[in-house]
Amino acid sequence: MKKLALLICALPFLGGCIKRIKPRKLHEVSLGMNKQEVLQTLGEPAVPRGSMINDFKQVIETWEYHVSMGMSEREKAAATVFTIYTLGLGFPIWFMEGELFDPYWFFFHSDKLVKWCKAGDWETAQHEIKEIRFR
């Protein structure tokens, strides 16, 4: 019973350490934005994915953002138990971001956003970026 109580108390904090953005924030992103504008719009990236020099001697920097996709089935079950256990007072847990996310990559050249997309295989992406001339 103590383990269950501890788990229930910890639920609101489980996903709090990972930086995630809500999908609607992607509508505010435009190509040509500078890094500062992207930071103001989306916040800090989850991870700087990397940077490289392509075939055209252009430095391309890549940031990764995690876009929240909601709660997993396990989290939903735990939230249900928590809500019932607290006689409904635990309903705010349903507003958590959850552990599911899609990674998105944002590519910058000369401090400008030149491409962004749902993440794929980094090795493949590096080869594609290497052959694109950004203007």
N, C-alpha and C positions, 0 to 999 in steps of 0.2 A: 504494500500500500504506500510506503514511503517513496519507493521508486516511481510509482505512478504520480504521486503528488509533486515530486521533483521534476518529472518530465513535463507535467502540465504547467508548472511555474516557469519552466525554461522555454516553452514554445514561443512566446512573443519575441524571444531574442535569437532564435536559431538561425534565421536568415539575415540578421542585421549587419553582419560584418562584410558581406559581399556587396560591391557597388552594382546596382542595377538601375536601369531606366525603364520607364513605362513606354509601351509601344507608341502611344500618341505623341511622344516627344520627337519621334523620327520625322513627323510632319513639319517640324520647325527647322529642319536641317536643309540647307541648300548648297549646291556646288558653288564654289567660289568663296565660301565663308573662310575667314582666317582661323587659326588655331584658337585664339582668344574667344572668338564668337562661338565656336563649337564648345569650348569649355563653359562659357556662360549659359549655353543652351542645354547641354547634356551633363555638365559636371566633369569631374575627373574620370578618365578612362579606367576600366577595370585593370587593364594591363597595356603597357606600350608593347605592341607585338614585335616591332623591329623596324629597321631602316636599311636601305640599300641604294646603290647607284645603278641605274639602268643602262641599257646600251647607248642611250643618248646623253650620258654623263649627267643625268638629273638625279638629285637625291630625293628619294621617296621614303617618307616616314609613315608608319602604320600604327594606329591605335585600335584597341579592341574594347568595345562596349558590350555589356550583357543586358539584353532586353528581356524583361520579366515576362514569363509565360504563365504565371499563376502557381497554384499549389499542386503538389503531387497528390496521388491518391492516399499515400501514407499521411501526409500533412492534413488532408481533408478529414480523414478518420480521427486523427488526434484532435483536430479542432472541434469536431462533433462531440467527442468525449469530454473535452474541456468545457464546451458550452453547456452540456448537460450537467456535468459535475458542479459547475458554478451556478446552476439554476438560471441560466441564460445571461448571467452577468459577463461571461467570457466571450460574448458575441463579437467584440472588436477584433478578435484574432482572425476573423474571416476577412479582414482588410489587409492582412499581411501580403507581401509580395510572393512568397513561396520560393521553393528551391529550383523550379524549372526556369530555364532561360535559353535564349538563342543568342549566340555570339555574332556581333556585327563588326566589320572592319571598316575603318575610315583612313583613307590614303591622302597624304598631304604632299604637295610639291611647292616649293617657294612660299611656305607658310599658308597656302591656300588648299582647301578641300577640293580634290580633283576626282575622287571616286569614293563611294561607300556602298557596301553590300553585305548581305548575310555571309558570314564566314564560311569558308570551305577548307580545302586542304592547303596548308601554308606553303608546302613545297611547290604545288601547282601554281599558286598565286604569285610566288616569287618569279617564276619563269614568265608568266603573263605580264607582270609589271615591267619586267626587264625589257620587253619588246614593245611597250606602249610609249609613244612620245606624248607627254602631257604639255599643254600649252597654257 
